[in-house]
Amino acid sequence: MPIPSALTSMNFDVRWTGLRRVTRIHAPQCWQRWLTDRASLTQHLVTASQGHFRVEVVHQGWARPTRSEALELGIPMRQLALIREVQLLGNNQVWVYARSIIPASTMTGRERQLSHVGNRSLGTILFTDPTMRRGPLQISRLKLTNQQKVWARRSTFFLSGKPLLVCEVFLPALEQVNYRP
């Protein structure tokens, strides 16, 4: 089953839990470090894949975020945003599915570059921007169409004080990858 078809926008309109309550969710040990690390996920994946890392854009375009995403960003429910969905691959396996929501009001000034990321990792832009500030992490379990459940995290980033939401879904193939911060 292709991951993009399993992770429809409806899957992202779920209840998210603040990270301080991760122990109540009982995330398996193998996922806890991936879920709780506030550093660059891209950098961890590059290291884990020994440089055999790439980004594949699944979809990018203007659309309405889910209710949950709009609320988290503090934007009106019907406001369009740039939605970017990518697969992060290590050693030719899809390890992470990422969904980023970038309000139009964020893409002004230097942040206009966010609409032209292409097959580069958004994380490389975020974590090299000196104005970047990251909000609290939230986690959830998402259900794929085959009823399999996967762990996900999301957080709001601020570039020059302007928000964007990044959600990262950790896929089963990542479970076999040794996490090294």
N, C-alpha and C positions, 0 to 999 in steps of 0.2 A: 504494500500500500504506500503510495507516495505521501511523504510527510506533509507537503503543502495542502493536499486535499483533506488530510486528517485534522489539520489545525486551522479550521475556519475562524473567522472573526468572532463567531459565537463562543468558541472555546476561551477567548480572552476576556469575555464579559462574565467572569466568575468572582467569587469572593477571594480577596487577597488578604493575607495575614502579615502583620508587621513582624519583622525578623526576631524581635525580642521574645516572641512566643513560639519560636521554632521547636522547642522541646515538646510543646503540647501536640504538635503535628506528628511527631515521631518519625521524622525523616530518617531513612536508613543511613548508617554511618558513611557509606560510600558517597552519598549525595550531600551530606552536611557541609563539607568544605567547599564544594562547588557553589552551594546555595548561599553561604555566609561570607565568602571572600569579597571584599570591596575593591580589590585591585583590578587591573585590566584582565578580563577573561581572555581577550585576544592573545595577550602575552603568554598566559598559561597554556593556551592551546598550541601556540607556536612552539613553545618549549616541549610540551608533551608529544608533539608530532615530529620533533627534531627538525623543524623547519618545513615539513611537508604539510603546510596549511594553506587553505584558500577559502575565498568567499564567493558564493554563487548567489546572484540576485534572483529571487523567485518572482518578486513583483515589487514595483514601485510606482506609485501614482497617488492622485488626490482622491480622498474618500472621507467618509465620516468615521471617526473613531467609535469604538464601542462606548456604551454609557459609562462603564467603569473607567475607561481610558480618559474620556472627556472630564469626568469628575476629578480624577487624579491630577490632570493638567490644569484644572480650573478654567476650562473653556466651555462655551455653549455647546449643547448636545448636537446641534445641527451644523456646527462649524466644520468646514473641510480642513483636513490636515494632510501633509505628505506622509503616506504610510509606506514604509520600506520593510519588506520581508526578505530575509536571506537565510541561506544554509551555511553554516561554518563547518568545513570539512578538515579533518586531520587524517593523514594517510589514506586519502580517498574514501573515507567513511563520513557520513553525516553525523556529527557529534552534537550540534546545537542548531536549533531553529530560532532565529531572532526576529522580533517585530518591533520596529521603532515608529513612534508617532511624533511628528514634528509639526507643530502649529505654524501657520503662515506667518504669524507675528514673530516667531523665533527666527525666521529666515530673512533677516535684514542685516545690513552691514556685513561684517566678516562672516557671519553665520550663513550667508547665501551659499557658501560652498557646500552646505549640507545636501543640497539638491543634486550635487554632481559627484557623489562619493563613488558611484560605480561599483566595481568589484573589490574596492578597498574596504578594509574593516572600519566601521564607524568608531570602534574603540580606539584606533590609532589616532583619530582626530580628537576624540574626547579627552584622552589621557595625556595628550601633548599640549592641550590648550591651557595656558596659565590661568584663565578665568574660570575654569571648570570647577563646579561644586556638585557633589552628588548627594541626593536626598536619601532617606532611609530605604533599606531593602524591604521588599515584601515578597512572600512566597505563596505558592498555590500548587495544587495538583490538577493537571488538565487531563481530560479523558480523550483519547484518540477514538476514531470511528470504530476500531476493532475492540473497544472497551478497555484497551490497555491504558494505564495511567502513567503519566510522566510528571516529573517535578519541574517547576518553573520559578523564576524570580523576576522581579522588575524593580526599577527605580527611576526616579525623575532626575535627570541631569540638568544643570543650569550652565549655559555658556553666556558670559557677559550678563548674567541675571535672567536669561531667557530660557524657558523650559523645553525639554523634549523627554519623552518617555521611552525607555528601552526595556523590552521583555526578552528574556532568554529562556528557552525551553531545552532542558537537558535530556537528550535522547538515549535510548538503551545502549547504543554502541559506546557511549562515553563511560558507562559503568566499568568497562574493562581497562580504562585509561588510568594510569597511576597519577594521582594529583600531587604536584610538587609546587608549593608556593615560592 
